[in-house]
Amino acid sequence: MSGLSFTMLGPLAAWRQGRTVYIGPARQREVLAALLLRRGASVGIDQIAFDVWGERQPAAVHNVIHTYLSRLRRMLGHQLVRSDRPGYSVSTATENIDVNRFDAQVARARTACARGELATARQAMTEALEMHYGNPLHGATGPLAEAERTRLLALREELAVELAAVRILLHDAEDLVPQLKGMLVEQTFNEPLWALLMAALQRSARRAEALQTFQQARHHFTEQLGVEPGRQLQEVHLSLLRDETVPVWSRWTRSPVLA
């Protein structure tokens, strides 16, 4: 079966010409995900068993996996799901898997940031974030899926912060304030987020609110962690007190940056 693509930035699914392709029950799909996540490498049965079940493997796990693989080969084609004795692999173009396209866009954004090409970085970041359509590999419970889910969620979170920084540097901060406040509900102790919120408020002619935001952040850190805000927030606060342009801190661009 040709023309197949796979999405894993939500529940695992296979697609052909815009329509979903049935790939079997949950564990069978997770076996397929384990092969897809190995990016074309040949994977032995023992490794597949660990990737999908970890230490808690069912009886006759090798027979179970062989059954799933036989079904997948019939469903998707022997040329796609290959038997590379003693292992198996999925042979498909890199761009046919959404996780690979996501990683490529993130790499493009990092390179653009390093070069100071912020408009290009903003486009790549926006496109990467738009690719996520839910919890990555939703429903998959094996060690490999869990590790990949953790990586993708952390990268998505970092990407959202970096995009906010780039947008502020490009003087595109007007509608960022509610978005940043929403992100802080989930990440109360994320200092870069607090700093970006203060920068966005200042650039939206809301300096007084930015100063209040510092006090709010300080309250969270002192009352709940027993520590003062770090150097980054202290420097942002000092810039606000002096009525100077607040620096924008970014991991991917030169930090801090004034714009």
ABEGO torsion letter per residue (X at the ends): XBGBBBBAABBBBBBBGGBBBBAEBAAAAAAAAAAAAAGGBBBBAAAAAAAAAEABBBBGAAAAAAAAAAAAAAAAEAAABBBBOABBBBBBBAAABAAAAAAAAAAAAAAAAAAGBAAAAAAAAAAAAAABAEBBGBGBABAAAAAAAAAAAAAAAAAAAAAAAAAAAAGBAAAAAAAAAAAAAABAABAAAAAAAAAAAAAAGBAAAAAAAAAAAAAAAAAAAGBBBBAAAAAAAAAAAAGBBBBBBBAABBOBBBX
